[in-house]
Amino acid sequence: MSHIVVSSTGGYHSCPFDSFPVKSMRAKYPYYAVEPITDLQDMFWKSVDRFGRRIALQIKTQGAYRPMTYTELGRAVQSLSAELEAMGIRPGDRVAILSENRPEWAISYLAIATGGAVCVPIDKELREQEVFQTLYLSEARFAIASERWVEMLTALQSRLSRLERIINMDSNLENGIALSFGALLRSGSEPAFQPARAISAHQVKPGDLAALIYTSGTMGNPKGVMLSHRNLATSIMDTCRSVYVDERDRFLSVLPLHHTYECTCGFLVPLYRGATISYGEHLRRLAENLVETRSTVLLGVPLLFETIYKKIMEAISERGEGRFKFGMGIANLTEALLRLNLRKFIFRTVHQRFGGHLRLLICGGAAVNPRVARGFRQLGIPFLQGYGMTEASPLIAVNRDRAFRDDAAGLPLESTDIRIEEDEILVRGDNVMQAYYCNPEATAEAIREGWLHTGDLGSMDKDGFLHILGRKKLVIVTKGGKNVYPEEIEAELLKSPYILECMVWGGADPREAEVQAILVPNKEYLASKAGGDPRALDRDRIEPVIREEVRRCNRQLAPYKAVKRFTIRDGEFEKTTTRKIKRYLYTGETVES
């Protein structure tokens, strides 16, 4: 039995491109100082009091960004919280939120949490039956939603005996169907608003439940994760101890707020540090929004950053790689000889394309290709990735801005212990959830003797960095007794420009497991290589190309890891909102590779 326990009392430093250990990261690079907080109520009102006139949130309406200061946000949160309380919402009651990213989502979440009630964020991509299931299982009393979901919620209300009220974010007037968000804010407003005194009559305790989050997951069977105020406060502080953020930062929010990664790291963390959050319009307008908001920090998932990096490199290739290689040589030389980082100046055209102010990209949700992380950094844009899960609020480990490894998930957070047992990652700390709501069997399976069993396989290198091998349930055990991690094969397959997406699995019968792949061709690239000839997208033309790419991949792998069969899909996989493939949906006939 392998058995390793690593806490964050030690640490490691890395140079810009090739990491190396030192005796103590804490001695050389101590954690950043943070303001102590005990709960979200404590955190929010401290920020309102401290950063009152600074811009907290902004969203683009009618072609311009409409800002909301911390004081204005505090007033809105206090007003809504007072109205919810007046309508009978008590500490512990569940209130659901269903909308796109917008200030009203933030106001709702903060009003619920600071008033002692429990937030139930709902994925806006869920189907009607899945929304019903979340509302039913969570026993939500109220739901706050955008206009587009009000009609659906009203239809569901007759089947949900506990759902009493629906509040329409887009309405300023009562319409008989749902309560008006705007009217509630007006009703609850107080002329003499004083942030330092704007504390609910219900004093929140660290152990109180703050959020109930139903995970969509890649394996199906959603469970309600119970996160306390202590869980979230711990995660907020530990994140800021490892990665520097302050009131000068401007975050662009593009990931869905219902997901704990964005909610904690892209919403609560910036508010805790006095930063500004701008809500992006659409990923197609990402570059434009970065320019308009002069954003300094962007959180994303691997697919987003890999797509951006690919487009950057394609543009460089079209203009000729000579100048790029020359610039890279100058950057490397000045860094080695003069210890000067001139990359932002040398590659200023790339920086200007994204607003010229980006200082940090943070990737989560899944492992990113190390080449992408290193590539952004070589262009002068620091890139970090972390590892976590909803059950851990969510961060477990993160590469620090001054201690990182591009092929690793990162170093354990200060308050988190990580233990590797039988290759599975176990986690212990104040960031670990209370339980799965009304599911003692699942809770007992997930948390044993105080340790959260993540279901992820990993290892620690000699310097204390956590490396993720894959999901325990996805491991393919071949007939020869070899363990194959699908993620490793998928990473190799995705190196091919002809393959857009892929999923590796062991087949329907575990007794006859062999490495199989379901592949989505990159039709845009195939067409471009064929000079736009539409015949290039015919099935009989695509299959030989993909077969050769699979063979190329196999030559890079040990024989027992080689893809034995593959299926070609016409359309992209259905994914969660953090762009992970919903694996449980896919099986299929395969062809010999």
Backbone hydrogen bonds, N-H to C=O, Kabsch-Sander energy under -0.5 kcal/mol:
donor,donor_aa,acceptor,acceptor_aa,energy
4,I,420,I,-1.8
6,V,418,I,-3.5
10,G,7,S,-0.6
14,S,402,R,-1.0
15,C,18,D,-0.8
19,S,17,F,-0.5
20,F,13,H,-0.7
28,K,24,S,-1.8
29,Y,25,M,-4.3
32,Y,241,R,-2.4
43,M,39,D,-2.4
44,F,40,L,-2.8
45,W,41,Q,-1.9
46,K,42,D,-1.5
47,S,43,M,-1.9
48,V,44,F,-2.5
49,D,45,W,-2.0
50,R,46,K,-2.2
51,F,47,S,-3.3
52,G,48,V,-0.6
54,R,51,F,-2.3
56,A,68,M,-2.7
57,L,68,M,-1.8
58,Q,277,I,-1.7
59,I,66,R,-1.3
60,K,279,Y,-0.5
61,T,59,I,-0.5
61,T,64,A,-3.1
64,A,61,T,-1.4
66,R,59,I,-3.2
68,M,57,L,-2.5
70,Y,51,F,-0.6
70,Y,54,R,-2.0
71,T,52,G,-2.5
73,L,69,T,-2.7
74,G,70,Y,-2.6
75,R,71,T,-2.3
76,A,72,E,-2.2
77,V,73,L,-2.7
78,Q,74,G,-2.6
79,S,75,R,-2.3
80,L,76,A,-2.5
81,S,77,V,-2.5
82,A,78,Q,-2.3
83,E,79,S,-2.0
84,L,80,L,-2.6
85,E,81,S,-2.1
86,A,82,A,-2.2
87,M,83,E,-1.7
88,G,85,E,-1.5
89,I,84,L,-2.6
92,G,116,G,-1.8
93,D,90,R,-2.5
95,V,118,V,-2.8
96,A,142,F,-2.6
97,I,120,V,-1.9
98,L,144,I,-2.5
105,W,102,R,-1.0
106,A,102,R,-1.4
107,I,103,P,-2.9
108,S,104,E,-2.3
109,Y,105,W,-2.6
110,L,106,A,-2.5
111,A,107,I,-2.5
112,I,108,S,-2.5
113,A,109,Y,-2.7
114,T,110,L,-2.7
115,G,111,A,-1.0
116,G,113,A,-1.3
117,A,112,I,-1.9
118,V,93,D,-3.3
119,C,210,A,-2.5
120,V,95,V,-2.2
122,I,97,I,-2.6
126,L,123,D,-1.6
131,V,127,R,-2.3
132,F,128,E,-2.5
133,Q,129,Q,-2.3
134,T,130,E,-2.1
135,L,131,V,-2.5
136,Y,132,F,-2.7
137,L,133,Q,-2.9
138,S,134,T,-2.2
139,E,135,L,-0.9
140,A,135,L,-1.4
141,R,94,R,-2.7
142,F,94,R,-1.1
143,A,165,R,-1.6
144,I,96,A,-2.8
145,A,143,A,-0.5
145,A,167,I,-2.8
146,S,98,L,-1.7
149,W,146,S,-1.8
150,V,146,S,-0.7
150,V,147,E,-1.2
151,E,147,E,-0.7
153,L,149,W,-2.4
154,T,150,V,-2.6
155,A,151,E,-2.0
156,L,152,M,-2.0
157,Q,153,L,-1.6
158,S,154,T,-0.6
158,S,155,A,-0.5
159,R,156,L,-2.0
160,L,157,Q,-1.2
161,S,159,R,-0.6
163,L,160,L,-0.9
164,E,141,R,-2.9
164,E,162,R,-1.0
165,R,141,R,-1.5
167,I,143,A,-2.9
168,N,179,L,-3.5
169,M,145,A,-3.2
169,M,167,I,-0.7
171,S,168,N,-1.2
175,N,178,A,-1.0
179,L,166,I,-2.8
181,F,168,N,-2.3
181,F,179,L,-0.5
182,G,171,S,-2.1
184,L,180,S,-1.9
185,L,181,F,-2.0
186,R,182,G,-2.0
187,S,183,A,-2.4
188,G,184,L,-2.2
189,S,185,L,-0.6
189,S,186,R,-0.7
193,F,191,P,-1.1
197,R,194,Q,-1.9
198,A,194,Q,-0.7
198,A,195,P,-1.2
199,I,197,R,-2.5
203,Q,201,A,-0.9
208,D,205,K,-2.0
210,A,227,L,-2.6
211,A,227,L,-2.2
212,L,119,C,-3.1
213,I,211,A,-0.5
213,I,225,V,-2.4
214,Y,121,P,-0.5
214,Y,212,L,-0.5
215,T,213,I,-0.8
215,T,223,K,-1.7
225,V,213,I,-3.4
225,V,223,K,-0.8
226,M,435,A,-2.3
227,L,211,A,-2.6
227,L,225,V,-0.8
228,S,226,M,-0.5
229,H,208,D,-2.2
230,R,206,P,-2.8
232,L,228,S,-2.0
233,A,229,H,-2.7
234,T,230,R,-2.6
235,S,231,N,-2.0
236,I,232,L,-2.5
237,M,233,A,-2.4
238,D,234,T,-2.6
239,T,235,S,-2.2
240,C,236,I,-1.8
241,R,237,M,-1.5
242,S,238,D,-1.4
243,V,239,T,-2.5
249,D,246,D,-2.0
251,F,276,T,-3.3
252,L,297,V,-1.7
253,S,251,F,-0.6
253,S,278,S,-3.4
254,V,252,L,-0.7
259,H,256,P,-1.3
263,C,259,H,-2.7
264,T,260,T,-2.7
265,C,261,Y,-2.1
266,G,261,Y,-0.5
266,G,262,E,-1.6
268,L,263,C,-2.5
269,V,264,T,-2.5
271,L,267,F,-1.6
272,Y,268,L,-2.4
273,R,269,V,-1.8
274,G,270,P,-0.6
274,G,271,L,-0.7
275,A,270,P,-2.8
276,T,249,D,-2.2
277,I,56,A,-2.5
278,S,251,F,-3.0
278,S,276,T,-0.5
279,Y,58,Q,-2.2
280,G,253,S,-2.4
280,G,278,S,-0.6
285,R,282,H,-2.0
286,L,283,L,-1.6
289,N,285,R,-2.7
290,L,286,L,-2.4
291,V,287,A,-1.9
292,E,288,E,-2.5
293,T,289,N,-2.3
294,R,290,L,-0.9
295,S,290,L,-1.2
296,T,250,R,-2.4
297,V,250,R,-1.9
298,L,360,L,-1.8
299,L,252,L,-0.6
300,G,362,I,-2.4
304,L,301,V,-0.7
305,F,301,V,-1.8
306,E,302,P,-3.1
307,T,303,L,-1.9
308,I,304,L,-2.2
309,Y,305,F,-2.7
310,K,306,E,-2.1
311,K,307,T,-2.0
312,I,308,I,-2.1
313,M,309,Y,-2.5
314,E,310,K,-2.2
315,A,311,K,-2.1
316,I,312,I,-2.2
317,S,313,M,-2.4
318,E,314,E,-2.2
319,R,315,A,-1.5
320,G,316,I,-0.7
320,G,317,S,-0.7
324,F,320,G,-0.6
325,K,321,E,-2.7
326,F,322,G,-2.2
327,G,323,R,-2.7
328,M,324,F,-2.5
329,G,325,K,-2.1
330,I,326,F,-2.2
331,A,327,G,-2.5
332,N,328,M,-2.6
333,L,329,G,-2.3
334,T,330,I,-2.7
335,E,331,A,-1.7
336,A,332,N,-2.3
337,L,333,L,-2.9
338,L,334,T,-1.4
339,R,334,T,-0.5
339,R,335,E,-0.6
340,L,334,T,-1.7
342,L,340,L,-0.9
346,I,342,L,-3.0
347,F,343,R,-2.8
348,R,345,F,-1.3
350,V,347,F,-0.8
351,H,347,F,-1.6
352,Q,348,R,-2.9
353,R,349,T,-1.4
354,F,350,V,-0.8
354,F,351,H,-1.0
355,G,352,Q,-1.6
356,G,351,H,-2.6
359,R,296,T,-2.9
360,L,296,T,-1.5
361,L,382,P,-2.2
362,I,298,L,-2.3
363,C,384,L,-2.8
364,G,300,G,-2.0
372,V,369,N,-1.5
373,A,369,N,-1.5
374,R,370,P,-2.7
375,G,371,R,-2.1
376,F,372,V,-2.4
377,R,373,A,-1.8
378,Q,374,R,-2.3
379,L,375,G,-1.1
380,G,377,R,-1.6
381,I,376,F,-2.5
384,L,361,L,-2.7
386,G,363,C,-2.0
387,Y,397,A,-3.0
389,M,394,P,-2.1
392,A,389,M,-2.7
393,S,390,T,-2.0
396,I,387,Y,-2.9
397,A,387,Y,-2.1
398,V,411,L,-2.3
399,N,385,Q,-2.1
400,R,403,A,-2.2
401,D,242,S,-0.9
403,A,400,R,-1.1
408,A,405,R,-1.7
409,A,466,L,-3.1
410,G,466,L,-1.0
411,L,398,V,-2.0
413,L,396,I,-1.9
416,T,413,L,-1.6
417,D,428,R,-2.9
418,I,6,V,-2.8
419,R,426,L,-2.9
420,I,4,I,-2.7
421,E,419,R,-0.6
421,E,424,E,-2.3
422,E,2,S,-1.4
424,E,421,E,-2.1
425,I,456,D,-2.9
426,L,419,R,-3.2
426,L,424,E,-0.5
427,V,452,L,-2.1
428,R,417,D,-2.3
432,V,429,G,-1.6
433,M,391,E,-3.0
434,Q,226,M,-2.6
435,A,226,M,-0.5
437,Y,224,G,-3.0
439,N,436,Y,-1.7
443,T,439,N,-2.2
444,A,440,P,-2.6
445,E,441,E,-1.6
446,A,442,A,-2.0
447,I,443,T,-3.0
448,R,446,A,-0.6
448,R,451,W,-2.3
451,W,448,R,-1.9
452,L,427,V,-3.6
453,H,446,A,-3.6
453,H,451,W,-0.6
454,T,425,I,-2.1
454,T,452,L,-0.9
457,L,470,G,-4.0
458,G,423,D,-2.6
459,S,467,H,-2.1
461,D,465,F,-2.2
464,G,461,D,-2.1
466,L,410,G,-3.2
467,H,459,S,-3.1
469,L,457,L,-3.6
470,G,457,L,-1.4
472,K,455,G,-3.9
474,L,471,R,-1.0
475,V,471,R,-0.7
475,V,472,K,-0.8
476,I,484,V,-2.7
477,V,475,V,-0.6
478,T,476,I,-0.8
478,T,482,K,-2.5
479,K,513,A,-0.7
481,G,478,T,-2.3
484,V,476,I,-2.4
484,V,482,K,-0.5
488,E,485,Y,-1.1
489,I,485,Y,-1.2
490,E,486,P,-2.8
491,A,487,E,-2.2
492,E,488,E,-1.4
493,L,489,I,-2.6
494,L,490,E,-2.4
495,K,492,E,-1.1
496,S,493,L,-1.8
499,I,496,S,-1.3
500,L,498,Y,-0.6
500,L,520,V,-2.7
501,E,520,V,-1.4
503,M,518,I,-2.0
505,W,516,Q,-2.2
512,E,509,D,-1.7
513,A,510,P,-1.0
514,E,506,G,-1.5
516,Q,505,W,-2.7
517,A,565,R,-1.8
518,I,503,M,-2.7
519,L,517,A,-0.5
519,L,567,T,-3.5
520,V,501,E,-2.8
522,N,498,Y,-2.7
523,K,521,P,-1.4
526,L,522,N,-2.4
527,A,523,K,-2.6
528,S,524,E,-1.9
529,K,525,Y,-2.3
530,A,526,L,-1.0
531,G,528,S,-1.3
532,G,527,A,-3.2
533,D,530,A,-1.2
536,A,533,D,-2.0
537,L,534,P,-1.6
538,D,535,R,-1.8
541,R,538,D,-1.2
542,I,538,D,-2.3
543,E,539,R,-2.4
545,V,541,R,-0.9
546,I,542,I,-2.5
547,R,543,E,-2.6
548,E,544,P,-2.0
549,E,545,V,-1.9
550,V,546,I,-2.4
551,R,547,R,-2.1
552,R,548,E,-2.2
553,C,549,E,-2.3
554,N,550,V,-2.6
555,R,551,R,-1.6
556,Q,552,R,-0.6
556,Q,553,C,-1.6
557,L,554,N,-1.4
561,K,558,A,-2.1
562,A,558,A,-0.6
562,A,559,P,-1.1
564,K,515,V,-2.9
565,R,515,V,-1.1
566,F,591,V,-2.4
567,T,517,A,-2.4
569,R,519,L,-3.3
569,R,567,T,-0.5
576,T,580,K,-2.8
579,R,576,T,-1.8
582,K,574,E,-2.5
583,R,581,I,-1.7
584,Y,218,T,-1.5
585,L,582,K,-1.9
586,Y,583,R,-1.9
587,T,585,L,-0.5
591,V,566,F,-2.7
593,S,564,K,-2.2
